[in-house]
Amino acid sequence: MTKLDVYISEECWVCNETRRIVADITPRFPDLDIELRDVEDKWCPSTVFATPTYVLDGRTIYLGNPTREELTQKLKATLQKSSE
């Protein structure tokens, strides 16, 4: 299953919007494992150095919040490729 990890922090002033974006897109992608993660988590990869960071299958795809449309297009394209 394709996985999207979205890294946030309590100190991040734009992460409230990140939470809303994730809440909006999650129902659109039932075949995608989407998880909000705290950068303070001991399992946070060393490549995550800012919040929010969107990591799709281990690869950083966005630093900062994308628009919902950008994220939707990226996720659709990724899921389409993985089903081919």
C-alpha positions as CSV (number, residue, x, y, z in Angstrom):
1,M,0.0,0.0,0.0
2,T,1.2,3.5,-0.8
3,K,2.0,5.6,2.3
4,L,1.9,9.3,2.9
5,D,3.5,10.5,6.1
6,V,2.9,14.1,6.9
7,Y,5.2,15.5,9.5
8,I,4.0,18.4,11.7
9,S,5.0,20.0,15.0
10,E,3.1,21.7,17.8
11,E,5.3,24.9,17.2
12,C,4.4,25.0,13.5
13,W,2.1,27.9,12.8
14,V,0.9,26.5,9.4
15,C,0.4,23.0,10.7
16,N,-3.3,23.7,11.6
17,E,-3.8,24.1,7.8
18,T,-1.9,20.9,7.3
19,R,-4.3,19.0,9.6
20,R,-7.2,20.4,7.6
21,I,-5.6,19.4,4.2
22,V,-5.0,15.9,5.5
23,A,-8.6,15.7,6.8
24,D,-9.9,16.9,3.4
25,I,-7.9,14.5,1.2
26,T,-8.0,11.3,3.3
27,P,-11.6,10.3,2.3
28,R,-10.7,10.8,-1.4
29,F,-7.9,8.2,-1.2
30,P,-9.1,5.1,0.7
31,D,-6.3,3.0,-0.9
32,L,-3.6,5.3,0.5
33,D,-2.2,5.0,4.1
34,I,-2.1,8.6,5.3
35,E,-0.7,9.4,8.7
36,L,0.1,12.7,10.5
37,R,3.3,12.3,12.4
38,D,5.1,14.6,15.0
39,V,8.7,15.5,14.2
40,E,9.5,14.8,17.8
41,D,8.7,11.1,17.1
42,K,11.8,8.9,17.5
43,W,11.1,7.4,14.1
44,C,11.2,10.7,12.3
45,P,13.6,10.4,9.4
46,S,16.7,12.6,9.4
47,T,15.6,14.0,6.0
48,V,12.7,15.8,7.7
49,F,14.1,19.1,8.9
50,A,11.1,21.4,8.5
51,T,7.3,21.3,9.1
52,P,5.1,20.5,7.4
53,T,6.9,17.9,5.3
54,Y,5.0,15.5,3.1
55,V,6.7,12.1,2.5
56,L,5.3,9.7,0.0
57,D,6.7,6.2,0.2
58,G,9.9,7.5,1.8
59,R,10.4,10.3,-0.6
60,T,9.9,14.0,0.3
61,I,7.3,15.5,-2.1
62,Y,6.5,18.8,-0.4
63,L,8.2,21.1,2.1
64,G,5.4,23.3,3.3
65,N,1.7,22.9,2.4
66,P,0.8,22.3,-1.2
67,T,-2.6,23.3,-2.5
68,R,-5.2,20.6,-2.2
69,E,-5.3,20.5,-6.0
70,E,-1.5,20.0,-6.2
71,L,-1.6,17.2,-3.6
72,T,-4.6,15.5,-5.1
73,Q,-3.0,15.5,-8.6
74,K,0.3,14.1,-7.2
75,L,-1.4,11.4,-5.2
76,K,-3.6,10.4,-8.2
77,A,-0.6,10.1,-10.5
78,T,1.3,8.1,-7.9
79,L,-1.5,5.7,-7.4
80,Q,-2.1,5.3,-11.1
81,K,1.6,4.4,-11.7
82,S,1.5,1.9,-8.8
83,S,-1.5,0.1,-10.3
84,E,0.0,-0.3,-13.7
